[in-house]
Amino acid sequence: MIKVVILFGILLGVCSQTSTAQTGQPQAGKKAVIQPVVTRPYTFPEIQIGIGLTTSWLNGSNPASDIILPKDTVHTIGGGFNGQQPGIALRGIFIMDPERRMRITTGLDYVWFTGLQRIEGSGYTLYARHTLEIPTAVLGFEYAFMNLPLANAKLYGGVDARYSFITNGTFRRKIVYKLIDNIDDVTISTKKSFGTPSRFGAALKLGIEGELLDPVYVNISGAYGAINLIGRNNRRGELFTPTTDDETQESLLGNIMFTMMIQYRL
């Protein structure tokens, strides 16, 4: 959350410094800034492809981000996904107007979730590891509402529809005994009887796109959304936990995403 707030603060700071570029007329006592002009011809639709890194950070109070093995009897077994989870982002960007303001995006986010825990006990060490892989199909709309004076850069906002496939996870429990030469190592596939569920989600996005060296661009964005707005199944329990023990509902999962991509104009 802190990184997204910092990113948005930087973007807004840039906007405040370049606001005269949008008026077309310099204000008294202020230096005029020339608005960037894209000189290359436009052909409908102009297409860019992008690839980069993305992170997902589950936020709010949810068993998915709780420690795997609780230290009390109040909490259920958690997912262990506390912190940013890495992934890759692939995008196709279709620019729909000559001013290059309206864009339709489509693509895939693939995020690897990993939760780890170690417990030191009297005579043993317990290790727990919980993993999930979440591929997500993305379809979105973006609108570039402000031109910036350098590198043909644009500030944009957008909305994404997101369709996530929740793969069967893996839970590994390993106990290493200190006083005897013995290791208890068990690995199971989590919630296998429920198959591979899918969930509809959505996200609001704010980002900046600029030209490195035409036809190569850089795109940085932050987004806030929910993974399972539609399709929740209370019978399965929580979406990102390894077991259904003592679980009676599937809570809404909010997440914060940060994406950095390199784009190439075809």
C-alpha atoms as an extended CHARMM CRD file, in Angstrom:
* protein
*
       266  EXT
         1         1  MET       CA              0.0000000000        0.0000000000        0.0000000000  PROA      1               0.0000000000
         2         2  ILE       CA              2.8430000000        2.3920000000        0.8950000000  PROA      2               0.0000000000
         3         3  LYS       CA              4.5400000000        1.9010000000       -2.4830000000  PROA      3               0.0000000000
         4         4  VAL       CA              1.3300000000        2.6010000000       -4.3790000000  PROA      4               0.0000000000
         5         5  VAL       CA              0.7130000000        5.7700000000       -2.3430000000  PROA      5               0.0000000000
         6         6  ILE       CA              4.2820000000        6.9280000000       -3.0390000000  PROA      6               0.0000000000
         7         7  LEU       CA              3.8530000000        6.2140000000       -6.7770000000  PROA      7               0.0000000000
         8         8  PHE       CA              0.5980000000        8.1700000000       -6.9200000000  PROA      8               0.0000000000
         9         9  GLY       CA              2.2290000000       11.0300000000       -5.0070000000  PROA      9               0.0000000000
        10        10  ILE       CA              5.0530000000       11.1930000000       -7.5570000000  PROA      10              0.0000000000
        11        11  LEU       CA              2.5740000000       11.1570000000      -10.4330000000  PROA      11              0.0000000000
        12        12  LEU       CA              0.5060000000       13.9400000000       -8.9020000000  PROA      12              0.0000000000
        13        13  GLY       CA              3.6660000000       15.9330000000       -8.2340000000  PROA      13              0.0000000000
        14        14  VAL       CA              4.6550000000       15.6560000000      -11.8890000000  PROA      14              0.0000000000
        15        15  CYS       CA              1.1580000000       16.7440000000      -12.8810000000  PROA      15              0.0000000000
        16        16  SER       CA              1.3000000000       19.8520000000      -10.6850000000  PROA      16              0.0000000000
        17        17  GLN       CA              4.6160000000       20.8440000000      -12.2470000000  PROA      17              0.0000000000
        18        18  THR       CA              3.3070000000       20.3970000000      -15.8130000000  PROA      18              0.0000000000
        19        19  SER       CA             -0.2060000000       21.7590000000      -15.5350000000  PROA      19              0.0000000000
        20        20  THR       CA              0.6510000000       24.7840000000      -17.7220000000  PROA      20              0.0000000000
        21        21  ALA       CA              1.2320000000       22.3720000000      -20.5940000000  PROA      21              0.0000000000
        22        22  GLN       CA             -2.4870000000       21.5900000000      -20.6400000000  PROA      22              0.0000000000
        23        23  THR       CA             -3.7590000000       25.1830000000      -20.7740000000  PROA      23              0.0000000000
        24        24  GLY       CA             -2.0260000000       26.1330000000      -23.9980000000  PROA      24              0.0000000000
        25        25  GLN       CA             -1.3790000000       29.6670000000      -22.5900000000  PROA      25              0.0000000000
        26        26  PRO       CA              1.3780000000       30.6470000000      -20.1590000000  PROA      26              0.0000000000
        27        27  GLN       CA              0.2760000000       32.3030000000      -16.9570000000  PROA      27              0.0000000000
        28        28  ALA       CA              1.7430000000       35.6320000000      -15.9040000000  PROA      28              0.0000000000
        29        29  GLY       CA              5.0810000000       35.2750000000      -14.1810000000  PROA      29              0.0000000000
        30        30  LYS       CA              5.4170000000       31.6010000000      -15.1410000000  PROA      30              0.0000000000
        31        31  LYS       CA              7.5080000000       29.9600000000      -17.7890000000  PROA      31              0.0000000000
        32        32  ALA       CA              5.5290000000       28.3960000000      -20.6090000000  PROA      32              0.0000000000
        33        33  VAL       CA              5.8740000000       24.6550000000      -21.1670000000  PROA      33              0.0000000000
        34        34  ILE       CA              5.4520000000       23.3080000000      -24.6750000000  PROA      34              0.0000000000
        35        35  GLN       CA              2.9420000000       20.4800000000      -24.9090000000  PROA      35              0.0000000000
        36        36  PRO       CA              4.4640000000       17.3960000000      -26.5480000000  PROA      36              0.0000000000
        37        37  VAL       CA              3.3410000000       16.6350000000      -30.0750000000  PROA      37              0.0000000000
        38        38  VAL       CA              3.3360000000       13.1520000000      -31.5460000000  PROA      38              0.0000000000
        39        39  THR       CA              4.3860000000       13.5360000000      -35.1790000000  PROA      39              0.0000000000
        40        40  ARG       CA              4.1790000000        9.9670000000      -36.4310000000  PROA      40              0.0000000000
        41        41  PRO       CA              1.0390000000        9.0620000000      -38.4430000000  PROA      41              0.0000000000
        42        42  TYR       CA             -1.8070000000        7.1440000000      -36.8210000000  PROA      42              0.0000000000
        43        43  THR       CA             -3.2810000000        3.9500000000      -38.2560000000  PROA      43              0.0000000000
        44        44  PHE       CA             -6.3600000000        2.3940000000      -36.6460000000  PROA      44              0.0000000000
        45        45  PRO       CA             -5.8010000000        0.5710000000      -34.4240000000  PROA      45              0.0000000000
        46        46  GLU       CA             -2.2760000000        1.3160000000      -33.3030000000  PROA      46              0.0000000000
        47        47  ILE       CA             -1.0180000000       -1.7580000000      -31.4570000000  PROA      47              0.0000000000
        48        48  GLN       CA              1.5830000000       -2.1610000000      -28.7450000000  PROA      48              0.0000000000
        49        49  ILE       CA              2.6840000000       -5.3080000000      -26.9600000000  PROA      49              0.0000000000
        50        50  GLY       CA              4.0640000000       -5.2240000000      -23.4240000000  PROA      50              0.0000000000
        51        51  ILE       CA              5.8730000000       -7.5100000000      -21.0260000000  PROA      51              0.0000000000
        52        52  GLY       CA              7.0390000000       -6.8410000000      -17.5140000000  PROA      52              0.0000000000
        53        53  LEU       CA              6.8730000000       -7.5630000000      -13.8160000000  PROA      53              0.0000000000
        54        54  THR       CA              3.8560000000       -7.3110000000      -11.5410000000  PROA      54              0.0000000000
        55        55  THR       CA              3.2560000000       -7.7990000000       -7.8350000000  PROA      55              0.0000000000
        56        56  SER       CA              0.1090000000       -8.5960000000       -5.8820000000  PROA      56              0.0000000000
        57        57  TRP       CA             -0.3270000000       -7.6470000000       -2.2480000000  PROA      57              0.0000000000
        58        58  LEU       CA             -3.3670000000       -8.9660000000       -0.3800000000  PROA      58              0.0000000000
        59        59  ASN       CA             -4.7070000000       -6.3080000000        1.9660000000  PROA      59              0.0000000000
        60        60  GLY       CA             -7.1770000000       -6.1760000000        4.7770000000  PROA      60              0.0000000000
        61        61  SER       CA             -7.9360000000       -8.6930000000        7.5050000000  PROA      61              0.0000000000
        62        62  ASN       CA             -8.2010000000      -12.0610000000        5.7830000000  PROA      62              0.0000000000
        63        63  PRO       CA             -7.0200000000      -15.6240000000        6.5670000000  PROA      63              0.0000000000
        64        64  ALA       CA             -5.1600000000      -15.6390000000        3.2320000000  PROA      64              0.0000000000
        65        65  SER       CA             -2.5230000000      -13.3040000000        4.6810000000  PROA      65              0.0000000000
        66        66  ASP       CA             -2.4840000000      -14.8070000000        8.2140000000  PROA      66              0.0000000000
        67        67  ILE       CA              0.4100000000      -17.0180000000        9.3190000000  PROA      67              0.0000000000
        68        68  ILE       CA             -0.0400000000      -20.6390000000        8.2540000000  PROA      68              0.0000000000
        69        69  LEU       CA             -0.0220000000      -22.2900000000       11.6740000000  PROA      69              0.0000000000
        70        70  PRO       CA             -1.6390000000      -20.0270000000       14.2950000000  PROA      70              0.0000000000
        71        71  LYS       CA             -0.2350000000      -19.7170000000       17.7930000000  PROA      71              0.0000000000
        72        72  ASP       CA             -3.7040000000      -19.8210000000       19.3690000000  PROA      72              0.0000000000
        73        73  THR       CA             -6.9950000000      -21.6370000000       18.9110000000  PROA      73              0.0000000000
        74        74  VAL       CA             -8.9260000000      -18.5470000000       17.8130000000  PROA      74              0.0000000000
        75        75  HSD       CA             -7.5590000000      -18.3510000000       14.2640000000  PROA      75              0.0000000000
        76        76  THR       CA             -7.8520000000      -21.0040000000       11.5670000000  PROA      76              0.0000000000
        77        77  ILE       CA             -4.9590000000      -22.1700000000        9.3900000000  PROA      77              0.0000000000
        78        78  GLY       CA             -3.8380000000      -19.2260000000        7.2730000000  PROA      78              0.0000000000
        79        79  GLY       CA             -2.5440000000      -18.9180000000        3.7480000000  PROA      79              0.0000000000
        80        80  GLY       CA              0.7240000000      -17.3010000000        4.8000000000  PROA      80              0.0000000000
        81        81  PHE       CA              0.6560000000      -14.8060000000        1.9250000000  PROA      81              0.0000000000
        82        82  ASN       CA              1.7830000000      -11.7640000000        3.8620000000  PROA      82              0.0000000000
        83        83  GLY       CA              3.5550000000       -9.2450000000        1.6610000000  PROA      83              0.0000000000
        84        84  GLN       CA              4.1020000000       -8.7320000000       -2.0470000000  PROA      84              0.0000000000
        85        85  GLN       CA              3.8680000000      -11.7650000000       -4.3300000000  PROA      85              0.0000000000
        86        86  PRO       CA              5.7840000000      -11.6530000000       -7.6430000000  PROA      86              0.0000000000
        87        87  GLY       CA              4.5100000000      -12.3270000000      -11.1260000000  PROA      87              0.0000000000
        88        88  ILE       CA              4.7630000000      -11.4730000000      -14.8150000000  PROA      88              0.0000000000
        89        89  ALA       CA              2.4560000000       -9.3140000000      -16.9170000000  PROA      89              0.0000000000
        90        90  LEU       CA              1.7390000000       -9.6470000000      -20.6520000000  PROA      90              0.0000000000
        91        91  ARG       CA             -0.3630000000       -7.0540000000      -22.4840000000  PROA      91              0.0000000000
        92        92  GLY       CA             -1.7050000000       -6.1200000000      -25.8650000000  PROA      92              0.0000000000
        93        93  ILE       CA             -2.6020000000       -2.4160000000      -26.0780000000  PROA      93              0.0000000000
        94        94  PHE       CA             -4.9500000000       -1.1970000000      -28.8320000000  PROA      94              0.0000000000
        95        95  ILE       CA             -4.9260000000        2.5900000000      -29.2460000000  PROA      95              0.0000000000
        96        96  MET       CA             -8.2940000000        3.6500000000      -30.5870000000  PROA      96              0.0000000000
        97        97  ASP       CA             -8.0250000000        7.3460000000      -31.5810000000  PROA      97              0.0000000000
        98        98  PRO       CA             -5.5250000000        9.6440000000      -33.3670000000  PROA      98              0.0000000000
        99        99  GLU       CA             -4.8880000000       11.6060000000      -30.1400000000  PROA      99              0.0000000000
       100       100  ARG       CA             -3.8210000000        8.3130000000      -28.5500000000  PROA      100             0.0000000000
       101       101  ARG       CA             -5.9520000000        8.8520000000      -25.4550000000  PROA      101             0.0000000000
       102       102  MET       CA             -8.3430000000        5.8780000000      -25.5030000000  PROA      102             0.0000000000
       103       103  ARG       CA             -6.8670000000        2.3800000000      -25.2740000000  PROA      103             0.0000000000
       104       104  ILE       CA             -8.2770000000       -1.1130000000      -24.8850000000  PROA      104             0.0000000000
       105       105  THR       CA             -5.9670000000       -3.5650000000      -23.1470000000  PROA      105             0.0000000000
       106       106  THR       CA             -5.9920000000       -7.3320000000      -22.9630000000  PROA      106             0.0000000000
       107       107  GLY       CA             -3.5290000000       -9.7960000000      -21.5420000000  PROA      107             0.0000000000
       108       108  LEU       CA             -2.4490000000      -12.0880000000      -18.7300000000  PROA      108             0.0000000000
       109       109  ASP       CA             -1.0620000000      -11.7040000000      -15.2180000000  PROA      109             0.0000000000
       110       110  TYR       CA              0.6010000000      -14.7970000000      -13.7350000000  PROA      110             0.0000000000
       111       111  VAL       CA              1.4110000000      -14.4990000000      -10.0310000000  PROA      111             0.0000000000
       112       112  TRP       CA              3.2060000000      -16.9930000000       -7.7710000000  PROA      112             0.0000000000
       113       113  PHE       CA              1.9960000000      -16.9000000000       -4.1580000000  PROA      113             0.0000000000
       114       114  THR       CA              4.3240000000      -18.3590000000       -1.5170000000  PROA      114             0.0000000000
       115       115  GLY       CA              3.8020000000      -18.5110000000        2.2390000000  PROA      115             0.0000000000
       116       116  LEU       CA              6.5410000000      -19.7010000000        4.6130000000  PROA      116             0.0000000000
       117       117  GLN       CA              6.7190000000      -20.3070000000        8.3500000000  PROA      117             0.0000000000
       118       118  ARG       CA              9.2360000000      -21.8130000000       10.7870000000  PROA      118             0.0000000000
       119       119  ILE       CA              8.4990000000      -22.7930000000       14.3800000000  PROA      119             0.0000000000
       120       120  GLU       CA             11.2780000000      -23.6670000000       16.8420000000  PROA      120             0.0000000000
       121       121  GLY       CA             10.0860000000      -26.1050000000       19.4910000000  PROA      121             0.0000000000
       122       122  SER       CA             11.6550000000      -28.1430000000       22.2540000000  PROA      122             0.0000000000
       123       123  GLY       CA             13.5450000000      -30.8520000000       20.3900000000  PROA      123             0.0000000000
       124       124  TYR       CA             12.2420000000      -30.0620000000       16.8990000000  PROA      124             0.0000000000
       125       125  THR       CA             11.9610000000      -27.4500000000       14.1340000000  PROA      125             0.0000000000
       126       126  LEU       CA              8.7550000000      -27.2600000000       12.0900000000  PROA      126             0.0000000000
       127       127  TYR       CA              8.7140000000      -25.8260000000        8.5840000000  PROA      127             0.0000000000
       128       128  ALA       CA              5.5110000000      -24.9880000000        6.7000000000  PROA      128             0.0000000000
       129       129  ARG       CA              5.2750000000      -23.9420000000        3.0540000000  PROA      129             0.0000000000
       130       130  HSD       CA              2.1100000000      -23.0460000000        1.1220000000  PROA      130             0.0000000000
       131       131  THR       CA              2.1540000000      -22.2060000000       -2.6100000000  PROA      131             0.0000000000
       132       132  LEU       CA             -0.4050000000      -21.2040000000       -5.2240000000  PROA      132             0.0000000000
       133       133  GLU       CA             -0.1900000000      -20.0950000000       -8.8430000000  PROA      133             0.0000000000
       134       134  ILE       CA             -2.8360000000      -17.6340000000      -10.0670000000  PROA      134             0.0000000000
       135       135  PRO       CA             -3.1440000000      -16.9360000000      -13.8180000000  PROA      135             0.0000000000
       136       136  THR       CA             -5.5190000000      -14.0490000000      -14.5130000000  PROA      136             0.0000000000
       137       137  ALA       CA             -6.9860000000      -12.9670000000      -17.8450000000  PROA      137             0.0000000000
       138       138  VAL       CA             -7.3040000000       -9.1720000000      -18.0690000000  PROA      138             0.0000000000
       139       139  LEU       CA             -9.5400000000       -6.9700000000      -20.2410000000  PROA      139             0.0000000000
       140       140  GLY       CA             -9.4330000000       -3.2400000000      -19.6140000000  PROA      140             0.0000000000
       141       141  PHE       CA            -10.0590000000        0.2860000000      -20.7910000000  PROA      141             0.0000000000
       142       142  GLU       CA             -7.6560000000        3.1880000000      -20.2680000000  PROA      142             0.0000000000
       143       143  TYR       CA             -7.9450000000        6.9170000000      -20.8850000000  PROA      143             0.0000000000
       144       144  ALA       CA             -4.8960000000        9.1840000000      -21.0470000000  PROA      144             0.0000000000
       145       145  PHE       CA             -6.1720000000       12.4090000000      -19.4700000000  PROA      145             0.0000000000
       146       146  MET       CA             -2.9540000000       14.3990000000      -19.3180000000  PROA      146             0.0000000000
       147       147  ASN       CA              0.0630000000       14.8870000000      -21.5820000000  PROA      147             0.0000000000
       148       148  LEU       CA              3.4180000000       15.5140000000      -19.9170000000  PROA      148             0.0000000000
       149       149  PRO       CA              6.1730000000       17.6310000000      -21.4890000000  PROA      149             0.0000000000
       150       150  LEU       CA              8.9050000000       14.9930000000      -21.6890000000  PROA      150             0.0000000000
       151       151  ALA       CA              9.2620000000       11.7350000000      -23.6250000000  PROA      151             0.0000000000
       152       152  ASN       CA              5.7280000000       11.9090000000      -25.0850000000  PROA      152             0.0000000000
       153       153  ALA       CA              4.5590000000       10.8020000000      -21.6560000000  PROA      153             0.0000000000
       154       154  LYS       CA              0.9060000000       10.4410000000      -20.6730000000  PROA      154             0.0000000000
       155       155  LEU       CA             -0.8490000000       10.0900000000      -17.3410000000  PROA      155             0.0000000000
       156       156  TYR       CA             -3.7740000000        7.6950000000      -17.5580000000  PROA      156             0.0000000000
       157       157  GLY       CA             -6.5100000000        6.0800000000      -15.5330000000  PROA      157             0.0000000000
       158       158  GLY       CA             -8.3750000000        2.8920000000      -16.2550000000  PROA      158             0.0000000000
       159       159  VAL       CA            -10.4810000000       -0.0310000000      -15.1500000000  PROA      159             0.0000000000
       160       160  ASP       CA             -9.7570000000       -3.7510000000      -15.5910000000  PROA      160             0.0000000000
       161       161  ALA       CA            -12.0580000000       -6.7550000000      -15.6030000000  PROA      161             0.0000000000
       162       162  ARG       CA            -10.1010000000       -9.7220000000      -14.2430000000  PROA      162             0.0000000000
       163       163  TYR       CA            -10.8590000000      -13.4490000000      -14.5120000000  PROA      163             0.0000000000
       164       164  SER       CA             -8.6400000000      -15.5400000000      -12.1950000000  PROA      164             0.0000000000
       165       165  PHE       CA             -8.0670000000      -19.3040000000      -12.2210000000  PROA      165             0.0000000000
       166       166  ILE       CA             -7.2630000000      -20.5710000000       -8.7230000000  PROA      166             0.0000000000
       167       167  THR       CA             -5.0230000000      -23.6030000000       -9.2190000000  PROA      167             0.0000000000
       168       168  ASN       CA             -4.6860000000      -26.4200000000       -6.6840000000  PROA      168             0.0000000000
       169       169  GLY       CA             -2.0510000000      -25.3090000000       -4.2290000000  PROA      169             0.0000000000
       170       170  THR       CA              0.6060000000      -27.2880000000       -2.3980000000  PROA      170             0.0000000000
       171       171  PHE       CA              1.0360000000      -27.4660000000        1.3700000000  PROA      171             0.0000000000
       172       172  ARG       CA              4.2340000000      -28.9580000000        2.8060000000  PROA      172             0.0000000000
       173       173  ARG       CA              4.8050000000      -29.6490000000        6.4970000000  PROA      173             0.0000000000
       174       174  LYS       CA              8.2850000000      -30.7310000000        7.5310000000  PROA      174             0.0000000000
       175       175  ILE       CA              9.3710000000      -31.5610000000       11.1070000000  PROA      175             0.0000000000
       176       176  VAL       CA             13.0750000000      -31.9880000000       11.7980000000  PROA      176             0.0000000000
       177       177  TYR       CA             13.7520000000      -33.6100000000       15.1740000000  PROA      177             0.0000000000
       178       178  LYS       CA             16.8710000000      -32.4200000000       16.9820000000  PROA      178             0.0000000000
       179       179  LEU       CA             17.4190000000      -35.2550000000       19.4450000000  PROA      179             0.0000000000
       180       180  ILE       CA             16.8230000000      -38.1650000000       17.0750000000  PROA      180             0.0000000000
       181       181  ASP       CA             17.7650000000      -38.7430000000       13.4580000000  PROA      181             0.0000000000
       182       182  ASN       CA             14.2700000000      -38.4440000000       12.0310000000  PROA      182             0.0000000000
       183       183  ILE       CA             12.3740000000      -36.1560000000        9.6400000000  PROA      183             0.0000000000
       184       184  ASP       CA              8.6060000000      -36.1040000000        9.2130000000  PROA      184             0.0000000000
       185       185  ASP       CA              7.9190000000      -34.6470000000        5.7540000000  PROA      185             0.0000000000
       186       186  VAL       CA              4.3800000000      -34.4830000000        4.2770000000  PROA      186             0.0000000000
       187       187  THR       CA              3.2020000000      -32.7130000000        1.1060000000  PROA      187             0.0000000000
       188       188  ILE       CA             -0.4450000000      -32.4830000000        0.0440000000  PROA      188             0.0000000000
       189       189  SER       CA             -2.4120000000      -30.8490000000       -2.7600000000  PROA      189             0.0000000000
       190       190  THR       CA             -4.7320000000      -28.2890000000       -1.1540000000  PROA      190             0.0000000000
       191       191  LYS       CA             -8.5220000000      -28.4140000000       -1.6090000000  PROA      191             0.0000000000
       192       192  LYS       CA             -8.1020000000      -30.8090000000       -4.5240000000  PROA      192             0.0000000000
       193       193  SER       CA            -11.6910000000      -32.0770000000       -4.3270000000  PROA      193             0.0000000000
       194       194  PHE       CA            -12.9400000000      -28.6410000000       -5.3780000000  PROA      194             0.0000000000
       195       195  GLY       CA            -11.0350000000      -28.6640000000       -8.6750000000  PROA      195             0.0000000000
       196       196  THR       CA             -9.7050000000      -25.4380000000      -10.1920000000  PROA      196             0.0000000000
       197       197  PRO       CA            -12.2100000000      -22.6850000000       -9.3880000000  PROA      197             0.0000000000
       198       198  SER       CA            -12.4010000000      -19.3600000000      -11.2060000000  PROA      198             0.0000000000
       199       199  ARG       CA            -13.3710000000      -15.9320000000       -9.9220000000  PROA      199             0.0000000000
       200       200  PHE       CA            -14.3620000000      -12.6200000000      -11.5100000000  PROA      200             0.0000000000
       201       201  GLY       CA            -12.7070000000       -9.4960000000      -10.1460000000  PROA      201             0.0000000000
       202       202  ALA       CA            -12.0340000000       -5.8780000000      -11.0770000000  PROA      202             0.0000000000
       203       203  ALA       CA             -9.4730000000       -3.1500000000      -10.4370000000  PROA      203             0.0000000000
       204       204  LEU       CA             -9.0830000000        0.6120000000      -10.7680000000  PROA      204             0.0000000000
       205       205  LYS       CA             -5.7470000000        1.7480000000      -12.1640000000  PROA      205             0.0000000000
       206       206  LEU       CA             -3.5700000000        4.8660000000      -12.4090000000  PROA      206             0.0000000000
       207       207  GLY       CA             -0.3550000000        4.9370000000      -14.3940000000  PROA      207             0.0000000000
       208       208  ILE       CA              2.1530000000        6.7720000000      -16.5330000000  PROA      208             0.0000000000
       209       209  GLU       CA              3.4710000000        5.7890000000      -19.9670000000  PROA      209             0.0000000000
       210       210  GLY       CA              6.4510000000        7.3670000000      -21.6870000000  PROA      210             0.0000000000
       211       211  GLU       CA              8.6350000000        6.9090000000      -24.7370000000  PROA      211             0.0000000000
       212       212  LEU       CA             12.1390000000        5.5450000000      -24.2150000000  PROA      212             0.0000000000
       213       213  LEU       CA             13.1480000000        5.4120000000      -27.8640000000  PROA      213             0.0000000000
       214       214  ASP       CA             10.3760000000        5.0030000000      -30.4100000000  PROA      214             0.0000000000
       215       215  PRO       CA              9.0120000000        2.3470000000      -30.8460000000  PROA      215             0.0000000000
       216       216  VAL       CA              9.9650000000        1.3270000000      -27.2660000000  PROA      216             0.0000000000
       217       217  TYR       CA              7.9620000000        2.6460000000      -24.2900000000  PROA      217             0.0000000000
       218       218  VAL       CA              7.8790000000        2.1760000000      -20.5230000000  PROA      218             0.0000000000
       219       219  ASN       CA              4.6230000000        1.8090000000      -18.5810000000  PROA      219             0.0000000000
       220       220  ILE       CA              4.3300000000        2.0170000000      -14.7740000000  PROA      220             0.0000000000
       221       221  SER       CA              1.0110000000        1.6140000000      -12.9770000000  PROA      221             0.0000000000
       222       222  GLY       CA             -0.5850000000        0.9160000000       -9.6270000000  PROA      222             0.0000000000
       223       223  ALA       CA             -4.0390000000       -0.5690000000       -9.1100000000  PROA      223             0.0000000000
       224       224  TYR       CA             -6.4600000000       -1.5000000000       -6.3710000000  PROA      224             0.0000000000
       225       225  GLY       CA             -9.0950000000       -4.1750000000       -6.7990000000  PROA      225             0.0000000000
       226       226  ALA       CA            -10.7180000000       -7.3890000000       -5.6150000000  PROA      226             0.0000000000
       227       227  ILE       CA             -9.9960000000      -10.9250000000       -6.8080000000  PROA      227             0.0000000000
       228       228  ASN       CA            -13.3540000000      -12.5890000000       -6.0750000000  PROA      228             0.0000000000
       229       229  LEU       CA            -16.1080000000      -10.0460000000       -6.5800000000  PROA      229             0.0000000000
       230       230  ILE       CA            -18.2410000000      -12.6940000000       -8.3420000000  PROA      230             0.0000000000
       231       231  GLY       CA            -18.2670000000      -16.4620000000       -7.8890000000  PROA      231             0.0000000000
       232       232  ARG       CA            -17.5450000000      -16.8870000000       -4.1810000000  PROA      232             0.0000000000
       233       233  ASN       CA            -18.3310000000      -20.3490000000       -2.7920000000  PROA      233             0.0000000000
       234       234  ASN       CA            -18.7350000000      -20.6400000000        0.9870000000  PROA      234             0.0000000000
       235       235  ARG       CA            -18.6640000000      -24.4410000000        0.7790000000  PROA      235             0.0000000000
       236       236  ARG       CA            -15.0160000000      -24.2710000000       -0.2790000000  PROA      236             0.0000000000
       237       237  GLY       CA            -14.1000000000      -22.0120000000        2.6210000000  PROA      237             0.0000000000
       238       238  GLU       CA            -11.5130000000      -19.2860000000        2.1990000000  PROA      238             0.0000000000
       239       239  LEU       CA            -10.0820000000      -18.9440000000       -1.2880000000  PROA      239             0.0000000000
       240       240  PHE       CA             -6.3490000000      -18.8640000000       -0.4720000000  PROA      240             0.0000000000
       241       241  THR       CA             -6.0240000000      -21.1780000000        2.5440000000  PROA      241             0.0000000000
       242       242  PRO       CA             -4.7550000000      -24.8030000000        2.4510000000  PROA      242             0.0000000000
       243       243  THR       CA             -7.6750000000      -26.4660000000        4.3020000000  PROA      243             0.0000000000
       244       244  THR       CA            -11.4100000000      -26.0250000000        4.9380000000  PROA      244             0.0000000000
       245       245  ASP       CA            -11.0980000000      -26.6880000000        8.6920000000  PROA      245             0.0000000000
       246       246  ASP       CA            -13.4060000000      -24.3690000000       10.6740000000  PROA      246             0.0000000000
       247       247  GLU       CA            -14.0680000000      -22.2450000000        7.5790000000  PROA      247             0.0000000000
       248       248  THR       CA            -17.6830000000      -21.2910000000        6.8700000000  PROA      248             0.0000000000
       249       249  GLN       CA            -17.3280000000      -18.5560000000        4.2560000000  PROA      249             0.0000000000
       250       250  GLU       CA            -15.2100000000      -17.2070000000        1.4240000000  PROA      250             0.0000000000
       251       251  SER       CA            -14.2110000000      -13.6670000000        2.3080000000  PROA      251             0.0000000000
       252       252  LEU       CA            -13.7560000000      -10.9110000000       -0.2460000000  PROA      252             0.0000000000
       253       253  LEU       CA            -10.0750000000      -10.6520000000       -1.1990000000  PROA      253             0.0000000000
       254       254  GLY       CA             -8.8040000000       -7.1520000000       -1.9100000000  PROA      254             0.0000000000
       255       255  ASN       CA             -5.3700000000       -6.6670000000       -3.4380000000  PROA      255             0.0000000000
       256       256  ILE       CA             -2.9580000000       -3.9480000000       -4.4740000000  PROA      256             0.0000000000
       257       257  MET       CA             -1.0330000000       -4.3910000000       -7.7080000000  PROA      257             0.0000000000
       258       258  PHE       CA              2.0760000000       -2.6700000000       -9.0080000000  PROA      258             0.0000000000
       259       259  THR       CA              3.1920000000       -3.2530000000      -12.6080000000  PROA      259             0.0000000000
       260       260  MET       CA              6.1910000000       -2.1210000000      -14.6410000000  PROA      260             0.0000000000
       261       261  MET       CA              6.3280000000       -3.0300000000      -18.3330000000  PROA      261             0.0000000000
       262       262  ILE       CA              8.3590000000       -2.4110000000      -21.4660000000  PROA      262             0.0000000000
       263       263  GLN       CA              6.1080000000       -1.9040000000      -24.5060000000  PROA      263             0.0000000000
       264       264  TYR       CA              6.8750000000       -2.1810000000      -28.2120000000  PROA      264             0.0000000000
       265       265  ARG       CA              4.8190000000       -0.4390000000      -30.9020000000  PROA      265             0.0000000000
       266       266  LEU       CA              4.1520000000       -2.6890000000      -33.8870000000  PROA      266             0.0000000000
